[in-house]
């Protein structure tokens, strides 16, 4: 079996042009043609059909089946290549969403030997959505992620670390600060200052806003939590946020629970590829996270 033949076929299935595939791989067009003939001989059927003008090709039913499997095979081989390269370099790549990292690290660093353990890892900060993509492609060996729905994927082992809820944060000078709980409808008279788009926090906001026919006003988006906290403290706007560490130490902010029917959960999970061979140091980190989660230390 010639792996390169599969790579040519996969590209042909996407580009539908012998000429373009030959150009992409910097080979002659007959090289692509011979590769297709070898695959058709192997499977004993036609995999492609040329249109009468010979300008492009289409896949047969058998070709579509092969293309679906070849794409998965090549993706898996790329993951294998990256996993082996990480092992050769003795590097463990771990994803940490910035907001989750603040809480997790504050707990982990209290554990004896954690500093030395973490020094063995290459920590990568990004949005949970991007970390998930990098984990599935093998660029990460392990990652923590936040979401408003439990994370599930057939290729991943996923464990829940903790579950929290979102709160409305307002200035102590805001009229809402006198309430023991609020509905999202109560907040519609005030502009929101939110984290940047694409995060679980903005996903939670959009879910609530959709429920109330998009009547909420968004004044600003920021990537910096402290900036949001200062603006809310100054009563310029309000925000929707989990009660994570940076806000706990900020005087002048009032945290208000949402009413039961408007509550949105925030799930923090860790994940790794189901067929991954875990390094001993990574297993040690996982055991530490599991213990802290079981003892509710992370919450």
Backbone as CSV, one residue per row, in Angstrom:
resi,resn,N_x,N_y,N_z,CA_x,CA_y,CA_z,C_x,C_y,C_z
1,UNK,0.848,-1.198,0.000,0.000,0.000,0.000,0.882,1.247,0.000
2,UNK,0.578,2.160,-0.904,1.364,3.375,-1.056,0.591,4.542,-0.423
3,UNK,1.111,5.046,0.685,0.428,6.127,1.387,0.296,7.362,0.504
4,UNK,1.300,7.607,-0.310,1.259,8.774,-1.187,0.089,8.688,-2.161
5,UNK,-0.247,7.465,-2.609,-1.406,7.313,-3.497,-2.673,7.810,-2.814
6,UNK,-2.805,7.487,-1.526,-3.966,7.955,-0.773,-3.969,9.482,-0.662
7,UNK,-2.801,10.068,-0.475,-2.716,11.526,-0.386,-3.119,12.172,-1.704
8,UNK,-2.663,11.576,-2.830,-3.060,12.091,-4.138,-4.576,11.968,-4.321
9,UNK,-5.116,10.807,-3.941,-6.548,10.586,-4.131,-7.364,11.546,-3.263
10,UNK,-6.927,11.755,-2.043,-7.646,12.672,-1.152,-7.670,14.079,-1.748
11,UNK,-6.542,14.520,-2.281,-6.481,15.844,-2.902,-7.348,15.897,-4.160
12,UNK,-7.347,14.803,-4.934,-8.158,14.770,-6.148,-9.650,14.831,-5.798
13,UNK,-10.013,14.185,-4.710,-11.397,14.220,-4.282,-11.837,15.613,-3.872
14,UNK,-10.902,16.467,-3.475,-11.230,17.832,-3.083,-11.117,18.801,-4.265
15,UNK,-10.064,18.645,-5.052,-9.811,19.592,-6.137,-10.500,19.197,-7.443
16,UNK,-10.742,17.877,-7.626,-11.410,17.347,-8.825,-10.683,17.744,-10.108
17,UNK,-9.358,17.823,-10.014,-8.556,18.206,-11.174,-7.186,17.556,-11.068
18,UNK,-6.818,16.735,-12.063,-5.491,16.129,-12.085,-4.411,17.206,-12.127
19,UNK,-4.663,18.240,-12.909,-3.657,19.297,-13.068,-3.390,20.001,-11.744
20,UNK,-4.442,20.329,-11.025,-4.266,21.030,-9.756,-3.593,20.157,-8.706
21,UNK,-3.924,18.876,-8.698,-3.275,17.973,-7.740,-1.792,17.834,-8.061
22,UNK,-1.469,17.699,-9.342,-0.063,17.591,-9.743,0.702,18.849,-9.342
23,UNK,0.072,19.996,-9.509,0.710,21.250,-9.127,0.913,21.315,-7.613
24,UNK,-0.093,20.890,-6.853,-0.010,20.944,-5.390,1.149,20.103,-4.870
25,UNK,1.366,18.931,-5.466,2.423,18.037,-4.982,3.722,18.174,-5.777
26,UNK,3.705,19.077,-6.761,4.893,19.321,-7.579,5.371,18.045,-8.277
27,UNK,4.423,17.335,-8.885,4.740,16.124,-9.653,4.067,16.255,-11.019
28,UNK,4.338,15.310,-11.893,3.725,15.350,-13.215,2.302,14.822,-13.146
29,UNK,1.506,15.204,-14.131,0.118,14.728,-14.155,0.049,13.214,-14.323
30,UNK,0.918,12.589,-15.153,0.887,11.122,-15.252,1.148,10.427,-13.903
31,UNK,1.920,11.063,-13.023,2.155,10.470,-11.700,0.842,10.314,-10.953
32,UNK,-0.026,11.301,-11.057,-1.334,11.236,-10.404,-2.199,10.175,-11.079
33,UNK,-2.136,10.129,-12.393,-2.934,9.155,-13.135,-2.540,7.728,-12.778
34,UNK,-1.233,7.453,-12.688,-0.767,6.109,-12.334,-1.193,5.742,-10.910
35,UNK,-1.171,6.717,-10.024,-1.584,6.457,-8.641,-3.062,6.069,-8.600
36,UNK,-3.897,6.743,-9.394,-5.317,6.405,-9.419,-5.533,5.008,-9.994
37,UNK,-4.756,4.656,-11.005,-4.883,3.320,-11.589,-4.501,2.246,-10.573
38,UNK,-3.467,2.498,-9.773,-3.058,1.513,-8.763,-4.175,1.310,-7.733
39,UNK,-4.803,2.402,-7.334,-5.885,2.283,-6.353,-7.086,1.553,-6.956
40,UNK,-7.397,1.847,-8.201,-8.531,1.176,-8.846,-8.249,-0.310,-9.034
41,UNK,-7.011,-0.663,-9.324,-6.641,-2.078,-9.425,-6.736,-2.754,-8.055
42,UNK,-6.329,-2.034,-7.010,-6.373,-2.599,-5.655,-7.814,-2.928,-5.246
43,UNK,-8.741,-1.999,-5.542,-10.115,-2.185,-5.095,-11.012,-2.820,-6.163
44,UNK,-10.471,-2.989,-7.360,-11.214,-3.684,-8.408,-12.453,-2.948,-8.879
45,UNK,-12.370,-1.632,-8.932,-13.518,-0.853,-9.393,-13.047,0.525,-9.821
46,UNK,-13.925,1.235,-10.531,-13.634,2.615,-10.900,-13.873,3.517,-9.694
47,UNK,-12.925,4.395,-9.426,-13.051,5.336,-8.317,-13.363,6.745,-8.790
48,UNK,-13.004,7.025,-10.056,-13.238,8.361,-10.600,-13.794,8.245,-12.013
49,UNK,-14.470,9.291,-12.452,-14.946,9.406,-13.819,-14.554,10.773,-14.347
50,UNK,-14.062,10.802,-15.578,-13.713,12.076,-16.194,-14.907,12.605,-16.967
51,UNK,-15.101,13.914,-16.936,-16.165,14.490,-17.751,-15.703,14.494,-19.200
52,UNK,-16.619,14.595,-20.133,-16.228,14.513,-21.560,-15.144,15.490,-21.972
53,UNK,-15.095,16.651,-21.339,-14.085,17.639,-21.726,-12.737,17.350,-21.079
54,UNK,-12.700,16.386,-20.097,-11.472,16.028,-19.375,-10.926,17.185,-18.543
55,UNK,-11.770,18.184,-18.284,-11.303,19.319,-17.482,-11.373,19.021,-15.987
56,UNK,-12.293,18.148,-15.605,-12.397,17.814,-14.188,-12.891,16.381,-14.048
57,UNK,-12.844,15.882,-12.839,-13.283,14.515,-12.572,-14.373,14.546,-11.509
58,UNK,-15.111,13.459,-11.419,-16.077,13.261,-10.341,-15.808,11.900,-9.733
59,UNK,-16.107,11.759,-8.465,-15.914,10.487,-7.792,-17.114,9.588,-8.025
60,UNK,-16.852,8.314,-8.231,-17.926,7.331,-8.268,-18.414,7.084,-6.843
61,UNK,-19.455,6.288,-6.699,-19.943,5.938,-5.363,-18.832,5.275,-4.552
62,UNK,-18.083,4.368,-5.209,-16.967,3.715,-4.526,-15.874,4.715,-4.181
63,UNK,-15.681,5.679,-5.070,-14.689,6.709,-4.806,-15.067,7.588,-3.622
64,UNK,-16.360,7.900,-3.492,-16.819,8.702,-2.356,-16.594,7.959,-1.038
65,UNK,-16.827,6.642,-1.066,-16.601,5.831,0.140,-15.125,5.864,0.512
66,UNK,-14.261,5.660,-0.470,-12.821,5.674,-0.198,-12.387,7.049,0.297
67,UNK,-12.912,8.108,-0.310,-12.526,9.463,0.093,-12.874,9.717,1.562
68,UNK,-14.054,9.276,1.997,-14.465,9.493,3.384,-13.506,8.812,4.342
69,UNK,-13.093,7.592,4.012,-12.191,6.856,4.904,-10.759,7.371,4.811
70,UNK,-10.333,7.724,3.612,-8.965,8.210,3.440,-8.746,9.501,4.213
71,UNK,-9.737,10.382,4.211,-9.624,11.628,4.967,-9.390,11.335,6.439
72,UNK,-10.146,10.392,6.995,-9.976,10.029,8.410,-8.619,9.399,8.655
73,UNK,-8.190,8.548,7.727,-6.894,7.877,7.880,-5.755,8.894,7.896
74,UNK,-5.785,9.829,6.962,-4.716,10.823,6.881,-4.729,11.752,8.091
75,UNK,-5.935,12.103,8.554,-6.024,12.925,9.761,-5.441,12.182,10.955
76,UNK,-5.750,10.906,11.073,-5.245,10.114,12.193,-3.727,9.965,12.120
77,UNK,-3.205,9.781,10.920,-1.748,9.675,10.768,-1.056,10.972,11.153
78,UNK,-1.689,12.090,10.854,-1.117,13.379,11.247,-1.084,13.495,12.765
79,UNK,-2.148,13.034,13.431,-2.178,13.042,14.890,-1.066,12.151,15.437
80,UNK,-0.876,10.986,14.833,0.195,10.065,15.262,1.557,10.729,15.103
81,UNK,1.775,11.368,13.959,3.056,12.045,13.717,3.341,13.075,14.809
82,UNK,2.320,13.839,15.162,2.510,14.893,16.169,2.741,14.299,17.550
83,UNK,2.029,13.225,17.869,2.201,12.591,19.180,3.605,12.026,19.332
84,UNK,4.095,11.386,18.284,5.442,10.818,18.339,6.485,11.923,18.403
85,UNK,6.265,13.009,17.665,7.206,14.129,17.692,7.254,14.751,19.087
86,UNK,6.094,14.891,19.735,6.066,15.413,21.103,6.853,14.508,22.038
87,UNK,6.683,13.186,21.853,7.392,12.235,22.714,8.898,12.296,22.479
88,UNK,9.306,12.409,21.231,10.736,12.496,20.909,11.358,13.740,21.522
89,UNK,10.597,14.822,21.526,11.099,16.083,22.080,10.890,16.176,23.584
90,UNK,10.258,15.151,24.146,9.944,15.134,25.581,9.153,16.370,25.979
91,UNK,8.149,16.698,25.155,7.301,17.860,25.405,5.846,17.422,25.558
92,UNK,5.174,18.012,26.506,3.755,17.764,26.711,3.032,19.098,26.542
93,UNK,2.173,19.158,25.556,1.491,20.411,25.230,0.092,20.405,25.859
94,UNK,-0.141,21.381,26.721,-1.384,21.444,27.474,-2.091,22.765,27.216
95,UNK,-3.390,22.677,26.933,-4.183,23.873,26.683,-4.895,24.360,27.930
96,UNK,-4.853,25.682,28.132,-5.502,26.306,29.284,-6.240,27.557,28.821
97,UNK,-7.574,27.579,28.842,-8.254,28.858,28.596,-7.839,29.861,29.670
98,UNK,-7.558,31.095,29.313,-7.036,32.073,30.285,-7.895,32.225,31.537
99,UNK,-9.218,32.288,31.391,-10.075,32.515,32.554,-10.104,31.303,33.482
100,UNK,-10.048,30.120,32.904,-10.040,28.903,33.718,-8.691,28.736,34.403
101,UNK,-7.651,29.132,33.707,-6.296,28.979,34.261,-6.158,29.715,35.586
102,UNK,-6.785,30.879,35.704,-6.663,31.660,36.944,-7.155,30.863,38.140
103,UNK,-8.301,30.212,37.994,-8.844,29.433,39.102,-8.031,28.163,39.351
104,UNK,-7.750,27.426,38.278,-7.062,26.144,38.423,-5.671,26.330,39.013
105,UNK,-4.931,27.301,38.488,-3.563,27.490,38.965,-3.527,27.930,40.417
106,UNK,-4.499,28.735,40.822,-4.500,29.185,42.211,-4.631,28.012,43.165
107,UNK,-5.307,26.963,42.735,-5.458,25.768,43.560,-4.276,24.822,43.398
108,UNK,-3.841,24.626,42.167,-2.744,23.692,41.914,-1.448,24.113,42.595
109,UNK,-1.169,25.409,42.559,0.117,25.876,43.067,0.219,25.771,44.588
110,UNK,-0.886,25.459,45.237,-0.828,25.208,46.670,-0.370,23.788,46.988
111,UNK,-0.374,22.948,45.959,0.012,21.555,46.144,1.534,21.423,46.094
112,UNK,2.074,20.610,46.954,3.522,20.415,47.015,4.029,19.781,45.717
113,UNK,5.086,20.343,45.190,5.718,19.797,43.988,5.057,20.199,42.690
114,UNK,3.994,21.009,42.764,3.275,21.365,41.546,4.106,22.242,40.620
115,UNK,4.882,23.153,41.188,5.694,24.045,40.356,6.649,23.243,39.492
116,UNK,7.331,22.278,40.091,8.251,21.436,39.322,7.503,20.618,38.280
117,UNK,6.311,20.139,38.633,5.528,19.349,37.689,5.118,20.187,36.490
118,UNK,4.582,21.369,36.737,4.087,22.218,35.654,5.222,22.696,34.756
119,UNK,6.422,22.778,35.300,7.561,23.216,34.492,7.865,22.236,33.356
120,UNK,7.325,21.032,33.432,7.543,20.039,32.373,6.591,20.217,31.199
121,UNK,5.620,21.105,31.342,4.587,21.241,30.326,4.769,22.522,29.522
122,UNK,4.362,22.444,28.266,4.283,23.633,27.426,2.835,24.099,27.468
123,UNK,2.564,25.168,28.207,1.205,25.644,28.423,0.788,26.599,27.314
124,UNK,-0.359,26.332,26.731,-0.841,27.106,25.594,-2.210,27.696,25.937
125,UNK,-2.313,29.008,25.886,-3.571,29.686,26.197,-4.319,30.015,24.910
126,UNK,-5.607,29.721,24.911,-6.458,30.042,23.760,-7.910,29.855,24.165
127,UNK,-8.815,30.224,23.283,-10.226,29.985,23.523,-10.495,28.486,23.539
128,UNK,-11.492,28.086,24.296,-11.818,26.660,24.399,-12.116,26.043,23.029
129,UNK,-12.793,26.802,22.184,-13.110,26.304,20.844,-11.839,25.981,20.063
130,UNK,-10.845,26.862,20.138,-9.588,26.634,19.426,-8.795,25.500,20.059
131,UNK,-8.848,25.417,21.390,-8.134,24.343,22.075,-8.710,22.982,21.697
132,UNK,-10.020,22.901,21.535,-10.649,21.647,21.130,-10.155,21.233,19.749
133,UNK,-10.101,22.159,18.828,-9.613,21.854,17.484,-8.163,21.393,17.524
134,UNK,-7.340,22.062,18.334,-5.929,21.693,18.436,-5.747,20.334,19.106
135,UNK,-6.625,20.021,20.045,-6.559,18.719,20.708,-6.901,17.606,19.723
136,UNK,-7.945,17.787,18.958,-8.371,16.763,17.998,-7.350,16.570,16.886
137,UNK,-6.608,17.622,16.554,-5.611,17.519,15.482,-4.248,17.051,15.985
138,UNK,-4.131,16.822,17.299,-2.873,16.324,17.850,-1.868,17.391,18.201
139,UNK,-2.221,18.651,18.049,-1.288,19.718,18.418,-1.188,19.874,19.933
140,UNK,-2.220,19.435,20.636,-2.213,19.412,22.096,-2.320,17.968,22.569
141,UNK,-1.717,17.695,23.718,-1.809,16.363,24.309,-2.924,16.285,25.349
142,UNK,-3.336,17.428,25.846,-4.306,17.489,26.945,-4.797,18.923,27.017
143,UNK,-6.059,19.099,27.410,-6.537,20.479,27.500,-7.689,20.591,28.482
144,UNK,-7.757,21.735,29.158,-8.934,22.129,29.911,-9.778,23.002,29.008
145,UNK,-11.095,22.901,29.168,-11.999,23.672,28.318,-13.255,24.026,29.087
146,UNK,-13.820,25.173,28.760,-15.078,25.605,29.342,-16.157,25.622,28.285
147,UNK,-17.401,25.335,28.686,-18.516,25.319,27.739,-19.828,25.478,28.493
148,UNK,-20.862,25.870,27.773,-22.185,26.018,28.396,-23.007,24.746,28.244
149,UNK,-22.485,23.768,27.530,-23.081,22.427,27.471,-21.951,21.426,27.687
150,UNK,-22.236,20.262,28.267,-21.171,19.277,28.497,-20.489,18.886,27.188
151,UNK,-19.168,18.824,27.222,-18.400,18.475,26.040,-18.446,16.969,25.801
152,UNK,-18.788,16.577,24.600,-18.763,15.172,24.206,-18.165,15.059,22.815
153,UNK,-17.360,14.022,22.615,-16.787,13.755,21.298,-16.326,12.305,21.264
154,UNK,-16.631,11.578,20.202,-16.267,10.150,20.157,-14.769,9.881,20.233
155,UNK,-13.948,10.861,19.885,-12.499,10.656,19.890,-11.843,11.046,21.214
156,UNK,-12.641,11.579,22.153,-12.068,12.148,23.367,-12.524,11.428,24.629
157,UNK,-11.628,11.376,25.591,-11.982,11.082,26.968,-12.165,12.419,27.671
158,UNK,-13.342,12.632,28.247,-13.674,13.922,28.858,-14.109,13.702,30.305
159,UNK,-13.585,14.517,31.205,-13.961,14.450,32.612,-14.360,15.836,33.100
160,UNK,-15.449,15.906,33.829,-15.914,17.168,34.397,-15.117,17.493,35.655
161,UNK,-14.579,18.707,35.716,-13.867,19.164,36.907,-14.799,19.908,37.851
162,UNK,-15.561,20.852,37.328,-16.556,21.519,38.153,-17.595,22.190,37.266
163,UNK,-18.706,22.494,37.880,-19.811,23.152,37.202,-20.204,24.383,38.017
164,UNK,-20.272,25.513,37.373,-20.654,26.754,38.036,-21.816,27.379,37.282
165,UNK,-22.255,28.532,37.748,-23.291,29.256,37.054,-22.817,30.667,36.726
166,UNK,-23.532,31.310,35.852,-23.229,32.694,35.504,-24.020,33.633,36.410
167,UNK,-23.393,34.766,36.695,-24.018,35.794,37.532,-24.026,37.120,36.781
168,UNK,-24.905,37.984,37.200,-24.871,39.367,36.748,-24.019,40.144,37.754
169,UNK,-23.010,40.864,37.260,-22.184,41.727,38.107,-22.516,43.176,37.797
170,UNK,-22.761,43.932,38.851,-23.092,45.353,38.692,-22.311,46.166,39.711
171,UNK,-22.279,47.468,39.505,-21.703,48.376,40.491,-22.613,48.433,41.721
172,UNK,-22.011,48.696,42.859,-22.803,48.859,44.091,-23.738,50.058,43.979
173,UNK,-23.469,50.958,43.017,-24.316,52.132,42.805,-25.442,51.866,41.807
174,UNK,-25.448,50.680,41.212,-26.488,50.350,40.246,-27.757,49.913,40.991
175,UNK,-28.943,50.334,40.556,-30.184,49.933,41.237,-30.356,48.413,41.357
176,UNK,-29.803,47.666,40.422,-29.926,46.203,40.489,-29.189,45.610,41.685
177,UNK,-28.229,46.349,42.227,-27.414,45.827,43.331,-28.242,45.533,44.574
178,UNK,-29.456,46.076,44.642,-30.309,45.865,45.819,-31.113,44.573,45.710
179,UNK,-31.052,43.930,44.567,-31.836,42.713,44.355,-31.071,41.478,44.824
180,UNK,-31.798,40.505,45.361,-31.176,39.249,45.777,-31.012,38.298,44.600
181,UNK,-31.815,38.473,43.552,-31.679,37.737,42.296,-32.368,38.549,41.208
182,UNK,-31.975,38.286,39.963,-32.552,39.043,38.853,-32.916,38.089,37.728
183,UNK,-33.891,38.462,36.958,-34.136,37.781,35.689,-33.343,38.521,34.619
184,UNK,-33.122,37.869,33.504,-32.404,38.564,32.435,-33.220,39.753,31.946
185,UNK,-34.542,39.660,32.064,-35.401,40.787,31.669,-35.096,42.024,32.503
186,UNK,-34.709,41.822,33.770,-34.385,42.960,34.645,-33.159,43.732,34.157
187,UNK,-32.304,43.075,33.389,-31.033,43.688,32.987,-31.132,44.468,31.681
188,UNK,-32.262,44.375,31.006,-32.342,44.908,29.642,-32.259,46.425,29.571
189,UNK,-32.414,47.094,30.695,-32.313,48.560,30.702,-30.875,49.047,30.852
190,UNK,-29.941,48.134,30.966,-28.541,48.506,31.217,-27.633,47.916,30.129
191,UNK,-26.649,48.681,29.676,-25.739,48.155,28.651,-24.763,47.132,29.232
192,UNK,-24.464,46.114,28.448,-23.541,45.067,28.876,-22.127,45.353,28.377
193,UNK,-21.167,45.020,29.211,-19.749,45.024,28.828,-19.287,43.582,28.950
194,UNK,-18.888,42.988,27.837,-18.663,41.550,27.783,-17.243,41.193,27.371
195,UNK,-16.908,39.948,27.626,-15.664,39.412,27.107,-15.741,39.314,25.587
196,UNK,-14.587,39.118,24.953,-14.541,39.066,23.497,-15.399,37.926,22.954
197,UNK,-15.821,38.064,21.727,-16.684,37.080,21.087,-15.977,35.731,20.931
198,UNK,-16.768,34.675,20.901,-16.218,33.346,20.680,-15.931,32.580,21.953
199,UNK,-16.128,33.194,23.120,-15.902,32.520,24.392,-17.216,31.952,24.920
200,UNK,-17.091,31.023,25.878,-18.287,30.439,26.485,-19.146,31.516,27.135
201,UNK,-18.491,32.535,27.691,-19.232,33.610,28.357,-20.136,34.357,27.373
202,UNK,-19.623,34.659,26.212,-20.455,35.347,25.232,-21.502,34.394,24.656
203,UNK,-21.195,33.102,24.639,-22.189,32.125,24.223,-23.353,32.068,25.194
204,UNK,-23.044,32.146,26.495,-24.092,32.164,27.515,-24.948,33.420,27.373
205,UNK,-24.295,34.552,27.157,-25.033,35.808,26.976,-25.957,35.714,25.766
206,UNK,-25.442,35.182,24.666,-26.255,35.113,23.455,-27.445,34.187,23.637
207,UNK,-27.247,33.105,24.391,-28.346,32.185,24.669,-29.473,32.894,25.415
208,UNK,-29.098,33.679,26.421,-30.101,34.427,27.171,-30.724,35.539,26.325
209,UNK,-29.897,36.193,25.555,-30.400,37.290,24.731,-31.367,36.776,23.666
210,UNK,-31.071,35.618,23.101,-31.991,35.020,22.127,-33.348,34.748,22.781
211,UNK,-33.296,34.286,24.023,-34.524,33.988,24.759,-35.391,35.229,24.931
212,UNK,-34.724,36.399,25.061,-35.445,37.652,25.262,-35.432,38.514,23.995
213,UNK,-35.447,37.832,22.837,-35.612,38.468,21.526,-34.548,39.529,21.240
214,UNK,-33.326,39.255,21.725,-32.164,40.104,21.424,-32.372,41.564,21.817
215,UNK,-33.000,41.770,22.961,-33.259,43.140,23.420,-32.116,43.725,24.244
216,UNK,-31.179,42.883,24.678,-30.056,43.384,25.485,-29.101,44.202,24.622
217,UNK,-28.547,45.252,25.199,-27.613,46.129,24.496,-26.183,45.804,24.932
218,UNK,-25.284,45.656,23.963,-23.867,45.406,24.256,-23.095,46.676,23.946
219,UNK,-22.475,47.228,24.966,-21.729,48.467,24.806,-20.331,48.214,24.274
220,UNK,-19.629,47.243,24.892,-18.232,46.984,24.537,-17.883,45.510,24.744
221,UNK,-16.879,45.064,24.008,-16.262,43.755,24.227,-14.793,43.978,24.581
222,UNK,-14.301,43.245,25.583,-12.896,43.330,25.975,-12.352,41.922,26.209
223,UNK,-11.070,41.759,25.996,-10.407,40.488,26.315,-9.879,40.483,27.741
224,UNK,-9.761,41.673,28.325,-9.182,41.802,29.665,-10.283,41.869,30.713
225,UNK,-10.276,40.906,31.628,-11.298,40.824,32.665,-11.239,42.029,33.600
226,UNK,-10.032,42.445,33.957,-9.887,43.550,34.899,-10.463,44.852,34.332
227,UNK,-10.304,45.065,33.029,-10.885,46.243,32.402,-12.408,46.213,32.509
228,UNK,-12.987,45.040,32.249,-14.438,44.897,32.379,-14.860,45.196,33.812
229,UNK,-14.112,44.631,34.776,-14.438,44.857,36.179,-14.393,46.322,36.564
230,UNK,-13.396,47.033,36.093,-13.271,48.452,36.419,-14.398,49.269,35.807
231,UNK,-14.777,48.953,34.572,-15.852,49.687,33.912,-17.198,49.417,34.590
232,UNK,-17.414,48.163,34.981,-18.648,47.830,35.689,-18.662,48.501,37.061
233,UNK,-17.528,48.477,37.730,-17.410,49.129,39.035,-17.745,50.620,38.928
234,UNK,-17.378,51.226,37.802,-17.665,52.648,37.582,-19.099,52.892,37.121
235,UNK,-19.887,51.829,37.050,-21.308,51.906,36.696,-21.525,52.359,35.256
236,UNK,-20.553,52.030,34.399,-20.713,52.340,32.971,-21.580,51.288,32.300
237,UNK,-21.558,50.101,32.836,-22.364,49.014,32.301,-22.404,47.868,33.294
238,UNK,-23.007,46.768,32.900,-23.056,45.559,33.725,-22.444,44.420,32.921
239,UNK,-22.234,43.279,33.551,-21.668,42.165,32.810,-22.258,40.846,33.274
240,UNK,-22.105,39.847,32.422,-22.471,38.462,32.733,-21.176,37.682,32.842
241,UNK,-20.950,37.051,33.995,-19.657,36.427,34.237,-19.814,35.293,35.247
242,UNK,-18.925,34.324,35.183,-18.830,33.359,36.276,-18.085,34.039,37.423
243,UNK,-18.235,33.504,38.616,-17.615,34.151,39.788,-16.198,33.621,39.989
244,UNK,-15.347,33.896,39.007,-13.975,33.405,39.104,-13.095,34.416,39.850
245,UNK,-11.854,34.021,40.056,-10.973,34.712,40.996,-10.775,36.212,40.776
246,UNK,-10.495,36.693,39.571,-10.202,38.129,39.429,-11.307,39.040,39.941
247,UNK,-12.563,38.596,39.899,-13.664,39.433,40.365,-13.874,39.338,41.874
248,UNK,-13.359,38.288,42.498,-13.606,38.092,43.917,-12.910,39.149,44.776
249,UNK,-11.832,39.690,44.255,-11.047,40.654,45.023,-11.325,42.101,44.611
250,UNK,-12.381,42.329,43.860,-12.640,43.666,43.344,-13.770,44.319,44.133
251,UNK,-13.425,45.265,44.994,-14.423,45.981,45.776,-15.308,46.827,44.867
252,UNK,-16.536,47.023,45.283,-17.441,47.880,44.530,-18.278,47.137,43.519
253,UNK,-18.051,45.820,43.382,-18.859,45.004,42.488,-19.834,44.171,43.302
254,UNK,-21.025,43.989,42.791,-22.044,43.177,43.452,-22.411,42.023,42.516
255,UNK,-22.364,40.809,43.050,-22.691,39.605,42.289,-24.135,39.212,42.570
256,UNK,-24.940,39.085,41.516,-26.357,38.784,41.686,-26.705,37.504,40.919
257,UNK,-27.275,36.526,41.583,-27.680,35.293,40.876,-28.839,35.566,39.917
258,UNK,-28.889,34.804,38.862,-30.040,34.840,37.967,-31.148,33.960,38.532
259,UNK,-32.375,34.298,38.228,-33.497,33.469,38.660,-33.374,32.089,38.023
260,UNK,-34.030,31.117,38.627,-33.864,29.717,38.226,-34.077,29.495,36.731
261,UNK,-35.126,30.137,36.174,-35.440,29.888,34.765,-34.433,30.522,33.802
262,UNK,-33.572,31.402,34.304,-32.568,32.036,33.440,-31.140,31.556,33.728
263,UNK,-30.992,30.650,34.635,-29.643,30.180,34.970,-29.024,29.436,33.785
264,UNK,-27.744,29.708,33.546,-26.990,29.033,32.495,-25.777,28.378,33.141
265,UNK,-25.595,27.079,32.963,-24.448,26.413,33.595,-23.154,26.659,32.831
266,UNK,-22.065,26.605,33.548,-20.731,26.724,32.958,-19.941,25.488,33.367
267,UNK,-19.580,24.666,32.387,-18.880,23.412,32.644,-17.388,23.589,32.377
268,UNK,-16.569,23.139,33.317,-15.123,23.111,33.111,-14.688,21.652,33.101
269,UNK,-14.116,21.254,31.991,-13.737,19.860,31.781,-12.292,19.762,31.325
270,UNK,-11.709,18.602,31.465,-10.441,18.331,30.787,-10.672,17.191,29.809
271,UNK,-9.825,17.143,28.793,-10.007,16.133,27.752,-8.666,15.758,27.136
272,UNK,-8.608,14.550,26.628,-7.459,14.075,25.852,-7.967,13.023,24.881
273,UNK,-7.184,12.743,23.856,-7.595,11.776,22.850,-7.779,10.402,23.488
274,UNK,-8.844,9.733,23.107,-9.205,8.467,23.730,-8.106,7.412,23.599
275,UNK,-7.383,7.429,22.477,-6.340,6.430,22.264,-4.941,6.949,22.593
276,UNK,-4.870,8.049,23.335,-3.566,8.623,23.693,-2.853,7.740,24.725
277,UNK,-1.534,7.703,24.618,-0.690,7.053,25.626,-0.155,8.172,26.518
278,UNK,-0.663,8.241,27.734,-0.376,9.386,28.597,0.983,9.267,29.274
279,UNK,1.741,10.351,29.213,3.021,10.447,29.898,2.803,10.388,31.416
280,UNK,3.784,9.892,32.139,3.660,9.772,33.602,3.401,11.120,34.265
281,UNK,4.066,12.149,33.778,3.866,13.484,34.368,2.448,13.983,34.115
282,UNK,1.926,13.694,32.939,0.560,14.097,32.626,-0.429,13.305,33.477
283,UNK,-0.158,12.037,33.688,-1.009,11.237,34.569,-1.002,11.801,35.989
284,UNK,0.147,12.283,36.417,0.239,12.879,37.750,-0.620,14.135,37.840
285,UNK,-0.587,14.962,36.789,-1.411,16.168,36.772,-2.895,15.806,36.788
286,UNK,-3.280,14.819,36.005,-4.681,14.402,35.950,-5.142,13.903,37.314
287,UNK,-4.301,13.106,37.975,-4.652,12.598,39.302,-4.839,13.744,40.291
288,UNK,-4.008,14.769,40.171,-4.109,15.928,41.053,-5.408,16.692,40.795
289,UNK,-5.744,16.885,39.516,-6.983,17.578,39.167,-8.205,16.781,39.642
290,UNK,-8.162,15.468,39.459,-9.282,14.631,39.883,-9.492,14.718,41.397
291,UNK,-8.394,14.723,42.134,-8.502,14.783,43.591,-9.069,16.133,44.034
292,UNK,-8.563,17.224,43.447,-9.072,18.549,43.790,-10.545,18.686,43.434
293,UNK,-10.946,18.092,42.289,-12.332,18.149,41.880,-13.214,17.357,42.846
294,UNK,-12.756,16.176,43.217,-13.533,15.333,44.132,-13.715,16.002,45.498
295,UNK,-12.708,16.741,45.919,-12.770,17.424,47.219,-13.396,18.809,47.114
296,UNK,-13.881,19.150,45.915,-14.513,20.456,45.669,-13.561,21.620,45.877
297,UNK,-12.261,21.355,45.806,-11.290,22.438,45.996,-11.292,23.421,44.828
298,UNK,-11.651,22.950,43.644,-11.629,23.825,42.470,-12.808,24.782,42.464
299,UNK,-13.852,24.442,43.182,-15.047,25.293,43.233,-14.929,26.309,44.357
